[in-house]
C-alpha cells in the first residue's frame, strides 16, 4: 500500500536559456522508468508510492538535470504522507463523474 503522494514541479536552469521542456520530458521519463504510479498535470506531476521510494525518484530527477547541462535545479514539492494509505484516486474520487 502506498503511504505518500508527492507532487513535483521541476525547474532546471539551462546554461543559455534553452527551452526547458526537453528537460521536463526527461524528468517524467525517470518517473516512468521508476514504475511508480503517476499523473502528469499542466504544472506538476503527482506520484504515488512509498515516501522513501518517491524521494529517490526526485533525487534521480535532479541529478539527471545536472547531467543534461543544467547549472542548478529548483524542485517545488508537495507531500502527503499518510501511513494508513494514500491514493490519488481516493483523494479525488468525489470530483470524477
Backbone bond lengths (Angstrom), bond angles and torsions (degrees), N, CA, C in turn:
res aa  C-N    CA-C-N  psi(-1)  N-CA   C-N-CA  omega(-1)  CA-C   N-CA-C  phi
1 X - - - 1.455 - - 1.528 109.19 -
2 X 1.302 115.90 136.69 1.462 121.58 177.40 1.518 109.97 -73.15
3 X 1.334 115.17 141.13 1.459 118.95 177.79 1.527 112.83 -112.28
4 X 1.345 116.45 0.98 1.466 118.43 -174.61 1.519 113.27 -148.36
5 X 1.309 113.56 149.64 1.458 122.77 165.53 1.521 105.85 -120.17
6 X 1.322 116.06 132.01 1.462 120.21 175.25 1.514 108.17 -129.26
7 X 1.319 115.52 125.35 1.457 121.57 172.53 1.516 107.94 -102.64
8 X 1.333 115.53 134.65 1.454 119.85 -178.32 1.523 110.82 -133.48
9 X 1.312 114.00 137.11 1.456 122.17 168.91 1.515 104.97 -117.85
10 X 1.318 117.12 116.62 1.450 120.87 -177.88 1.524 108.46 -103.02
11 X 1.330 115.87 130.48 1.460 121.70 -175.90 1.530 108.55 -126.73
12 X 1.338 116.59 92.72 1.456 119.37 179.89 1.531 110.71 -80.89
13 X 1.318 116.39 141.27 1.463 120.72 174.16 1.521 106.93 -92.38
14 X 1.307 115.75 120.63 1.456 119.79 -178.86 1.523 110.07 -93.27
15 X 1.329 115.85 152.64 1.471 121.17 -174.72 1.522 113.28 -58.73
16 X 1.320 116.74 -45.45 1.465 120.18 -174.50 1.526 112.57 -118.57
17 X 1.312 115.96 27.18 1.463 120.28 178.63 1.522 113.74 70.60
18 X 1.349 116.48 27.03 1.452 119.43 178.70 1.521 110.64 -64.32
19 X 1.319 114.39 163.17 1.463 121.99 176.08 1.530 109.08 -59.01
20 X 1.315 117.56 132.43 1.470 120.76 -178.32 1.527 113.15 -87.08
21 X 1.327 118.34 -8.77 1.462 120.47 -176.10 1.532 112.77 -57.91
22 X 1.332 120.41 -42.55 1.473 118.46 176.33 1.536 112.66 -60.76
23 X 1.314 117.46 -32.42 1.457 122.02 176.75 1.530 110.21 -68.18
24 X 1.319 115.65 -45.22 1.467 120.63 179.04 1.533 109.96 -63.07
25 X 1.327 116.12 -40.67 1.468 119.69 176.62 1.529 110.82 -59.06
26 X 1.317 116.99 -40.06 1.465 121.35 178.33 1.530 110.71 -66.35
27 X 1.323 117.14 -39.21 1.466 120.90 177.95 1.527 110.28 -62.94
28 X 1.329 116.91 -41.83 1.462 120.63 178.58 1.528 110.29 -66.77
29 X 1.327 117.26 -35.42 1.471 120.73 176.91 1.527 110.75 -62.03
30 X 1.321 117.14 -35.84 1.472 121.16 177.34 1.527 110.03 -64.71
31 X 1.319 116.39 -41.39 1.466 120.13 176.53 1.525 109.26 -61.76
32 X 1.318 116.32 -46.95 1.474 121.38 179.46 1.524 110.75 -56.20
33 X 1.329 116.50 -47.73 1.465 121.71 -178.47 1.530 112.55 -64.42
34 X 1.325 117.15 -26.08 1.460 120.70 -178.02 1.523 112.49 -69.69
35 X 1.323 116.06 -24.81 1.458 120.31 -179.33 1.516 114.92 86.88
36 X 1.341 118.24 -1.16 1.462 119.41 178.18 1.526 109.36 -74.63
37 X 1.295 115.65 154.55 1.462 120.63 175.23 1.522 107.35 -72.48
38 X 1.347 115.96 138.73 1.462 118.52 -179.19 1.516 110.42 -152.62
39 X 1.325 114.81 164.06 1.459 122.15 176.64 1.516 108.17 -140.87
40 X 1.328 116.10 124.11 1.463 121.43 177.08 1.525 108.00 -85.64
41 X 1.331 115.74 129.22 1.453 123.02 177.03 1.528 107.97 -119.57
42 X 1.320 118.88 170.01 1.460 119.82 -175.37 1.534 115.65 -57.83
43 X 1.325 117.91 -35.44 1.458 119.98 -174.70 1.522 114.63 -117.53
44 X 1.322 117.30 -4.35 1.455 121.04 -179.54 1.520 108.89 -164.75
45 X 1.309 115.22 165.00 1.461 121.50 176.30 1.524 107.97 -119.10
46 X 1.326 116.33 134.11 1.458 121.43 179.79 1.519 109.33 -105.62
47 X 1.337 115.22 131.81 1.460 122.55 177.55 1.522 108.90 -113.98
48 X 1.335 115.38 151.47 1.461 121.99 179.39 1.523 107.85 -126.42
49 X 1.334 116.84 130.29 1.458 119.55 178.39 1.512 112.18 168.09
50 X 1.320 114.86 -159.20 1.460 122.77 176.97 1.525 109.25 -77.48
51 X 1.308 117.77 136.15 1.462 122.37 -175.34 1.528 112.02 -53.29
52 X 1.320 117.08 -47.69 1.466 120.81 -178.95 1.529 111.00 -62.11
53 X 1.310 116.49 -43.04 1.466 121.71 179.38 1.534 110.95 -62.47
54 X 1.324 116.93 -42.24 1.462 120.67 -178.80 1.522 111.38 -68.13
55 X 1.330 116.97 -37.96 1.471 119.29 175.53 1.526 111.12 -62.79
56 X 1.328 117.10 -36.18 1.469 120.89 177.95 1.529 110.55 -64.82
57 X 1.326 117.13 -37.53 1.465 120.92 177.41 1.528 109.62 -64.50
58 X 1.318 116.93 -43.98 1.466 121.07 179.11 1.522 110.36 -61.47
59 X 1.321 117.08 -41.14 1.463 120.53 178.01 1.528 110.56 -60.66
60 X 1.323 117.49 -45.34 1.469 121.56 178.98 1.530 110.87 -61.53
61 X 1.331 116.64 -40.76 1.460 120.77 179.69 1.524 110.68 -60.81
62 X 1.325 116.05 -47.17 1.464 120.12 -178.91 1.527 111.86 -63.97
63 X 1.319 116.18 -44.10 1.467 119.87 179.69 1.526 111.21 -63.66
64 X 1.322 116.49 -37.52 1.468 119.75 179.79 1.527 111.25 -66.05
65 X 1.315 117.87 -35.21 1.461 120.43 178.45 1.535 110.33 -61.17
66 X 1.315 116.02 -40.68 1.469 120.63 178.38 1.527 110.03 -67.29
67 X 1.341 117.11 -42.16 1.466 120.64 177.43 1.526 111.37 -58.87
68 X 1.319 116.63 -33.55 1.466 121.15 -179.72 1.521 113.01 -79.85
69 X 1.331 117.01 -5.01 1.460 120.01 176.09 1.511 116.51 112.62
70 X 1.327 118.24 1.41 1.467 119.59 175.69 1.523 109.08 -65.27
71 X 1.322 115.91 142.95 1.459 119.06 177.05 1.525 111.41 -82.81
72 X 1.335 116.58 -27.27 1.461 122.10 172.59 1.516 109.04 -161.50
73 X 1.320 116.05 171.55 1.468 121.33 -176.06 1.523 109.02 -139.80
74 X 1.314 115.59 133.05 1.461 120.59 170.42 1.524 106.42 -104.15
75 X 1.315 116.86 127.98 1.459 122.04 175.87 1.522 108.07 -118.62
76 X 1.311 115.10 111.48 1.458 119.76 176.14 1.527 106.84 -92.23
77 X 1.327 115.60 121.21 1.462 121.14 -170.31 1.529 110.32 -126.79
78 X 1.341 114.87 137.38 1.468 122.18 171.31 1.516 106.57 -120.21
79 X 1.316 116.39 135.55 1.458 120.78 -175.00 1.527 110.65 -127.43
80 X 1.323 114.88 131.03 1.461 120.99 166.47 1.519 105.20 -112.72
81 X 1.316 116.31 114.93 1.469 121.71 175.72 1.514 107.08 -110.37
82 X 1.321 115.96 118.80 1.462 121.71 -176.14 1.532 107.51 -140.76
83 X 1.341 116.70 93.56 1.458 120.59 -173.67 1.521 115.99 -53.62
84 X 1.322 117.66 -27.67 1.467 118.78 -179.24 1.532 112.43 -86.36
85 X 1.332 117.12 7.32 1.463 121.12 174.49 1.511 113.02 124.59
86 X 1.330 115.15 132.64 1.464 121.70 177.64 1.521 107.95 -132.59
87 X 1.321 116.11 135.31 1.458 120.75 -176.85 1.522 110.12 -145.67
88 X 1.333 116.24 133.52 1.464 120.08 175.02 1.521 109.81 -60.59
89 X 1.329 116.78 -42.51 1.465 120.49 -178.87 1.519 111.66 -61.49
90 X 1.317 116.22 -47.08 1.469 120.76 -178.45 1.532 111.06 -63.38
91 X 1.325 115.88 -40.66 1.466 120.52 -176.87 1.528 112.37 -68.14
92 X 1.329 117.14 -28.76 1.461 120.07 -174.71 1.525 114.80 -114.88
93 X 1.319 117.86 4.66 1.463 121.16 -173.10 1.533 113.62 -56.93
94 X 1.304 118.38 -34.66 1.469 118.93 -177.42 1.524 112.76 -71.48
95 X 1.338 117.71 -12.47 1.460 121.49 -179.65 1.532 112.61 -95.38
96 X 1.313 118.01 -9.08 1.481 121.80 -179.61 1.517 109.01 -96.60
97 X 1.313 114.27 142.68 1.472 120.02 179.88 1.493 110.29 -112.50
